[in-house]
Amino acid sequence: MTSFTAKVIDPVGLHARPASVLTKEASKYASEIKIKCGDKEGNLKSIMNVMALAVKTGAEITIEANGEDESAAIEAIEKAMKDNSII
């Protein structure tokens, strides 16, 4: 398992646009990828799961990947989040 933790800086939190960026990137990988915020977690490949978490600005999230391409997945998701000013 590979993971990283970051603070959400998007002014509106993980609303539809950043959630779609994350799910699109996560869906490129075979690994199981989860997003955790507080005591809640969801499948990062499901936009409904991500939006249901209602992640607000300033919240700390953890992205975990488990599978054959977990390292590449985590690296790409973290880059996508930085490139889109989500974290």
QUIGINOR-V275608 format. One record per pair of residues at least 4 apart in sequence whose C-alpha atoms are under 7 Angstrom apart, sorted by sequence separation. I is the first residue (numbers start at 1). GAP is how many residues later the second one is. D is the distance in Angstrom with one decimal. If there is no record, write none. Layout:
# QUIGINOR-V275608
i:I gap:GAP d:D
i:I gap:GAP d:D
This chain:
# QUIGINOR-V275608
i:14 gap:4 d:5.6
i:15 gap:4 d:6.0
i:16 gap:4 d:6.0
i:17 gap:4 d:6.4
i:18 gap:4 d:6.3
i:19 gap:4 d:6.2
i:20 gap:4 d:5.9
i:21 gap:4 d:6.3
i:22 gap:4 d:6.0
i:23 gap:4 d:5.9
i:24 gap:4 d:7.0
i:36 gap:4 d:5.8
i:37 gap:4 d:6.2
i:46 gap:4 d:6.4
i:47 gap:4 d:6.1
i:48 gap:4 d:5.9
i:49 gap:4 d:6.7
i:55 gap:4 d:6.4
i:66 gap:4 d:5.4
i:69 gap:4 d:6.1
i:70 gap:4 d:6.1
i:71 gap:4 d:6.2
i:72 gap:4 d:6.1
i:73 gap:4 d:6.0
i:74 gap:4 d:6.0
i:75 gap:4 d:6.2
i:76 gap:4 d:6.1
i:77 gap:4 d:6.1
i:78 gap:4 d:6.3
i:79 gap:4 d:6.0
i:80 gap:4 d:6.1
i:81 gap:4 d:6.1
i:82 gap:4 d:6.0
i:8 gap:5 d:6.5
i:14 gap:5 d:5.6
i:36 gap:5 d:4.2
i:65 gap:5 d:5.0
i:81 gap:5 d:5.0
i:82 gap:5 d:5.4
i:35 gap:6 d:5.5
i:36 gap:6 d:6.6
i:43 gap:6 d:5.9
i:44 gap:6 d:6.2
i:81 gap:6 d:5.7
i:26 gap:7 d:6.9
i:34 gap:7 d:6.7
i:35 gap:7 d:5.4
i:42 gap:7 d:5.1
i:34 gap:8 d:5.6
i:35 gap:8 d:6.3
i:42 gap:8 d:6.1
i:34 gap:9 d:4.7
i:35 gap:9 d:5.6
i:65 gap:9 d:6.6
i:33 gap:10 d:6.2
i:34 gap:10 d:5.1
i:33 gap:11 d:5.6
i:40 gap:13 d:6.7
i:26 gap:18 d:6.4
i:27 gap:18 d:5.4
i:26 gap:19 d:5.5
i:23 gap:21 d:5.6
i:22 gap:22 d:7.0
i:23 gap:22 d:4.6
i:23 gap:23 d:6.1
i:37 gap:23 d:6.4
i:23 gap:24 d:5.9
i:37 gap:24 d:4.8
i:36 gap:25 d:5.5
i:37 gap:25 d:6.6
i:35 gap:26 d:6.8
i:36 gap:26 d:5.1
i:20 gap:27 d:6.2
i:35 gap:27 d:5.7
i:36 gap:27 d:6.4
i:19 gap:28 d:6.0
i:35 gap:28 d:4.6
i:34 gap:29 d:5.7
i:35 gap:29 d:6.5
i:34 gap:30 d:5.2
i:19 gap:31 d:6.3
i:33 gap:31 d:5.6
i:34 gap:31 d:6.5
i:19 gap:32 d:6.7
i:33 gap:32 d:4.3
i:32 gap:33 d:5.6
i:33 gap:33 d:6.5
i:31 gap:34 d:6.1
i:32 gap:34 d:5.3
i:31 gap:35 d:5.3
i:32 gap:35 d:6.2
i:15 gap:36 d:6.5
i:31 gap:36 d:4.2
i:14 gap:37 d:6.8
i:30 gap:37 d:6.9
i:31 gap:37 d:6.1
i:31 gap:38 d:5.9
i:30 gap:39 d:6.6
i:31 gap:39 d:5.7
i:14 gap:40 d:6.8
i:29 gap:40 d:6.7
i:14 gap:41 d:5.4
i:13 gap:42 d:5.6
i:14 gap:42 d:6.6
i:13 gap:43 d:4.2
i:12 gap:44 d:6.7
i:13 gap:44 d:4.4
i:29 gap:44 d:6.1
i:12 gap:45 d:6.0
i:11 gap:46 d:5.8
i:10 gap:47 d:6.0
i:26 gap:47 d:6.8
i:9 gap:48 d:5.5
i:8 gap:49 d:5.4
i:9 gap:49 d:5.9
i:8 gap:50 d:5.2
i:7 gap:51 d:5.7
i:8 gap:51 d:5.6
i:26 gap:51 d:6.7
i:7 gap:52 d:5.6
i:8 gap:52 d:6.3
i:25 gap:52 d:6.2
i:7 gap:53 d:4.4
i:6 gap:54 d:5.6
i:7 gap:54 d:6.3
i:5 gap:55 d:6.9
i:6 gap:55 d:5.6
i:22 gap:55 d:6.7
i:5 gap:56 d:5.6
i:6 gap:56 d:6.5
i:5 gap:57 d:4.2
i:4 gap:58 d:5.6
i:5 gap:58 d:6.4
i:3 gap:59 d:6.8
i:4 gap:59 d:5.6
i:3 gap:60 d:5.4
i:4 gap:60 d:6.8
i:3 gap:61 d:4.3
i:2 gap:62 d:5.8
i:3 gap:62 d:6.2
i:1 gap:63 d:6.8
i:2 gap:63 d:5.4
i:1 gap:64 d:5.7
i:2 gap:64 d:6.5
i:1 gap:65 d:4.5
i:2 gap:68 d:6.2
i:18 gap:68 d:6.7
i:1 gap:69 d:6.9
i:2 gap:69 d:6.2
i:3 gap:71 d:6.6
i:2 gap:72 d:7.0
i:10 gap:75 d:6.2
i:9 gap:76 d:6.9
i:10 gap:76 d:4.8
i:9 gap:77 d:5.6
i:10 gap:77 d:6.8
i:8 gap:78 d:5.7
i:9 gap:78 d:5.1
i:8 gap:79 d:4.7
i:7 gap:80 d:5.8
i:6 gap:81 d:6.4
